[in-house]
Amino acid sequence: MKKHNVENPGFLFRFLTLPLLMAISLLPFFVLYRISDFIRFALYNIARYRVSVVRSNLNRCFPEKSEQERLEIERQFYSHLGDLFVETIKGLTISEAEMRKRMLNIDQSIYDDLNINNQSSIIVMSHCGNWEWICLMLQLACKQQIQCIYKTLSSEGFDYMMFKIRSKFGANPIPMEQTLRVFAANREITTCNAFIGDQNPSSGTSAAWVDFFGQQTAFMWGTEKIAKKIQLASLLSKQLQS
């Protein structure tokens, strides 16, 4: 089986930053969520990180709601953002038992039937909930080899860290630009291939435009073409964070 690997995070990241993040990931969840509260306060109340963008989007998407209701959604968004930071770091050391406790896989029989029939599939996800944990849970829920498609980060160190997290339970993370090549090399293996389909396309001319919360929004497409080209079943992710 052809596998991608990331091996060069840099000396300082490997021996200074990564051990620190590993130590943080070992903290119990109740401590991590207090750190999340601090992150939310720093981003929202001090740095005001993209607050004007978030507020503008909420005004356009929920014009029927009162200003107070939109402000509550705004605060909840930054709380969720803080949770994403600490939960992603927790992915470095989280155990299989802890993951199963916090994630619920719906329609397990679908994955089991695909595996019995040696049918590979494409799973289309979105940036909803904790998508990094969805990738981890897929590795536990499916007997097939999991291949998650990702966009490489500009920071080699953090790209290395995210690769380690995403492959923790045996997945094969694939950089977006290598998708078809790796798929072709692994055609004889039964796989579940996870795509995140709501990323902003680099060019609106090659995008699917849909009405999303009352706004014309560009979505990436191509998963259905890949599924047809190499005869993969196509599914929507149905995993919930409990």
C-alpha positions as CSV (number, residue, x, y, z in Angstrom):
1,M,0.0,0.0,0.0
2,K,1.3,3.5,-0.9
3,K,1.5,5.8,2.1
4,H,2.4,9.4,2.4
5,N,4.6,10.5,5.2
6,V,5.8,13.8,6.7
7,E,9.3,13.5,8.3
8,N,10.9,17.0,8.6
9,P,9.2,19.2,11.2
10,G,12.4,21.1,12.0
11,F,14.7,20.7,15.0
12,L,13.0,23.3,17.3
13,F,9.5,22.0,16.6
14,R,10.4,18.4,17.1
15,F,12.3,18.9,20.3
16,L,10.7,22.0,21.9
17,T,7.2,22.8,20.5
18,L,5.9,19.2,20.0
19,P,6.9,18.0,23.5
20,L,5.2,21.0,25.0
21,L,2.0,20.3,23.0
22,M,2.2,16.6,23.9
23,A,2.4,17.6,27.6
24,I,-0.7,19.9,27.2
25,S,-2.6,17.0,25.5
26,L,-2.1,14.8,28.5
27,L,-4.1,17.2,30.7
28,P,-7.6,16.0,31.7
29,F,-10.5,17.4,29.7
30,F,-11.8,19.6,32.5
31,V,-8.4,21.5,32.5
32,L,-8.3,21.6,28.7
33,Y,-11.7,23.2,28.6
34,R,-10.6,25.9,31.1
35,I,-7.8,26.6,28.7
36,S,-10.4,26.8,25.9
37,D,-12.3,29.4,28.0
38,F,-9.1,31.5,28.1
39,I,-8.5,31.1,24.3
40,R,-12.1,32.3,23.7
41,F,-11.6,35.3,25.9
42,A,-8.3,36.2,24.3
43,L,-9.6,35.8,20.7
44,Y,-13.0,37.4,21.3
45,N,-12.5,40.0,24.0
46,I,-8.9,41.1,23.6
47,A,-7.6,40.4,20.0
48,R,-11.1,40.7,18.5
49,Y,-10.0,38.1,16.0
50,R,-12.2,38.4,12.8
51,V,-15.2,39.6,14.9
52,S,-16.3,42.0,12.2
53,V,-16.3,39.2,9.6
54,V,-18.2,36.8,11.9
55,R,-20.7,39.5,12.8
56,S,-21.3,40.5,9.2
57,N,-21.8,36.9,8.2
58,L,-24.3,36.4,11.0
59,N,-26.2,39.5,10.1
60,R,-26.5,38.3,6.5
61,C,-27.4,34.7,7.3
62,F,-29.9,35.4,10.2
63,P,-31.6,38.7,9.4
64,E,-34.8,37.5,11.1
65,K,-33.0,37.1,14.5
66,S,-32.6,39.9,17.0
67,E,-29.2,41.5,17.7
68,Q,-29.1,39.8,21.1
69,E,-29.7,36.4,19.5
70,R,-27.0,36.9,16.9
71,L,-24.5,38.1,19.6
72,E,-25.2,34.9,21.6
73,I,-24.4,32.8,18.5
74,E,-21.3,34.9,18.0
75,R,-20.1,34.2,21.6
76,Q,-20.9,30.5,21.1
77,F,-18.8,30.4,17.9
78,Y,-15.7,31.7,19.8
79,S,-16.3,29.2,22.6
80,H,-16.5,26.4,20.0
81,L,-13.3,27.7,18.3
82,G,-11.5,27.5,21.7
83,D,-12.7,23.9,22.1
84,L,-11.5,23.0,18.6
85,F,-8.0,24.2,19.5
86,V,-7.7,22.1,22.7
87,E,-9.5,19.0,21.3
88,T,-7.2,19.0,18.3
89,I,-4.1,19.0,20.6
90,K,-5.8,16.3,22.7
91,G,-5.7,14.2,19.5
92,L,-2.0,13.7,20.0
93,T,-2.5,11.4,23.0
94,I,-6.2,10.6,23.2
95,S,-7.0,6.9,23.8
96,E,-9.2,4.7,21.7
97,A,-11.5,4.3,24.8
98,E,-11.8,8.0,25.3
99,M,-12.5,8.6,21.6
100,R,-15.3,6.0,21.6
101,K,-16.7,7.6,24.7
102,R,-16.9,11.0,23.1
103,M,-17.9,10.2,19.5
104,L,-20.9,8.2,18.3
105,N,-20.9,6.5,14.9
106,I,-24.3,6.4,13.2
107,D,-25.3,3.7,10.6
108,Q,-22.3,1.5,11.4
109,S,-24.0,-1.2,9.3
110,I,-23.4,0.8,6.1
111,Y,-19.6,0.7,6.6
112,D,-19.8,-3.0,7.6
113,D,-21.7,-3.9,4.4
114,L,-19.3,-2.0,2.2
115,N,-16.4,-3.9,3.8
116,I,-18.1,-7.3,3.4
117,N,-18.6,-6.4,-0.3
118,N,-15.0,-5.1,-0.7
119,Q,-16.5,-1.8,-1.9
120,S,-14.4,1.3,-1.4
121,S,-16.2,4.6,-0.7
122,I,-15.9,8.3,-0.5
123,I,-17.1,10.0,2.6
124,V,-17.9,13.7,2.2
125,M,-17.6,15.8,5.4
126,S,-17.8,19.5,6.3
127,H,-16.2,21.8,8.8
128,C,-18.9,21.1,11.3
129,G,-18.4,20.0,14.9
130,N,-14.9,18.6,15.3
131,W,-13.9,17.3,11.9
132,E,-10.5,16.2,13.1
133,W,-12.1,13.9,15.6
134,I,-14.4,12.6,12.9
135,C,-11.3,11.5,11.0
136,L,-10.0,9.8,14.1
137,M,-13.3,8.0,14.8
138,L,-13.5,6.7,11.3
139,Q,-10.3,4.8,11.9
140,L,-12.0,3.0,14.8
141,A,-15.4,2.6,13.2
142,C,-14.3,1.2,9.8
143,K,-12.5,-2.0,9.1
144,Q,-11.5,-0.6,5.8
145,Q,-8.3,1.4,5.4
146,I,-9.1,5.1,6.0
147,Q,-7.6,7.7,3.7
148,C,-8.2,11.3,4.6
149,I,-7.5,14.0,2.1
150,Y,-6.0,17.2,3.6
151,K,-4.5,20.5,2.5
152,T,-0.9,20.8,3.6
153,L,0.0,23.6,6.0
154,S,2.6,26.3,5.3
155,S,4.3,25.5,8.6
156,E,6.2,22.3,8.3
157,G,6.1,21.8,12.0
158,F,2.4,22.0,12.4
159,D,1.9,20.1,9.2
160,Y,3.9,17.3,10.8
161,M,1.8,17.5,14.0
162,M,-1.5,17.3,12.1
163,F,-0.2,14.4,10.1
164,K,0.6,12.5,13.3
165,I,-2.8,13.3,14.8
166,R,-4.7,12.2,11.6
167,S,-2.8,9.0,11.3
168,K,-2.9,8.1,15.0
169,F,-5.2,5.1,14.7
170,G,-3.9,3.9,11.3
171,A,-5.3,6.3,8.7
172,N,-3.4,7.2,5.6
173,P,-3.5,11.0,5.3
174,I,-3.1,12.1,1.7
175,P,-2.1,15.6,0.6
176,M,-4.8,17.0,-1.8
177,E,-2.4,17.3,-4.7
178,Q,-1.5,13.6,-4.5
179,T,-5.1,12.3,-4.3
180,L,-5.5,10.6,-7.7
181,R,-2.0,9.2,-7.7
182,V,-2.4,7.5,-4.3
183,F,-6.0,6.3,-5.2
184,A,-4.6,4.7,-8.3
185,A,-1.8,3.0,-6.4
186,N,-4.2,1.6,-3.8
187,R,-7.0,0.5,-6.1
188,E,-6.8,-3.1,-5.0
189,I,-7.3,-2.1,-1.3
190,T,-10.8,-1.6,0.2
191,T,-10.8,2.0,1.5
192,C,-12.9,4.7,3.0
193,N,-11.8,8.1,1.6
194,A,-12.7,11.1,3.6
195,F,-13.0,14.5,1.9
196,I,-14.0,17.8,3.4
197,G,-16.3,19.3,0.7
198,D,-17.1,22.8,2.0
199,Q,-13.6,24.4,1.6
200,N,-13.6,27.7,-0.3
201,P,-12.5,27.0,-4.0
202,S,-9.5,28.9,-5.2
203,S,-11.5,29.9,-8.3
204,G,-15.2,30.5,-8.4
205,T,-15.3,29.5,-12.1
206,S,-14.8,25.8,-11.2
207,A,-17.1,25.7,-8.2
208,A,-20.6,24.5,-7.3
209,W,-22.7,27.6,-6.4
210,V,-25.6,26.9,-4.0
211,D,-27.9,28.9,-1.8
212,F,-26.4,28.6,1.7
213,F,-28.2,30.5,4.5
214,G,-29.6,32.8,1.9
215,Q,-26.2,33.6,0.3
216,Q,-24.9,32.4,-3.0
217,T,-21.9,30.3,-1.9
218,A,-19.1,28.5,-3.8
219,F,-18.4,24.9,-2.8
220,M,-15.7,22.6,-4.1
221,W,-16.8,19.8,-6.3
222,G,-15.0,16.8,-7.7
223,T,-15.7,14.0,-5.2
224,E,-18.6,12.7,-7.3
225,K,-16.3,12.7,-10.4
226,I,-13.7,10.7,-8.6
227,A,-16.3,8.3,-7.2
228,K,-17.6,7.6,-10.7
229,K,-14.2,7.4,-12.3
230,I,-12.9,4.7,-10.0
231,Q,-16.2,3.2,-9.0
232,L,-16.5,4.3,-5.3
233,A,-19.6,4.4,-3.3
234,S,-20.4,8.0,-2.1
235,L,-21.6,8.7,1.5
236,L,-22.2,11.6,3.8
237,S,-20.5,11.5,7.2
238,K,-22.9,10.7,10.1
239,Q,-20.8,10.9,13.2
240,L,-21.7,12.9,16.2
241,Q,-19.7,14.3,19.0
242,S,-21.4,13.4,22.3
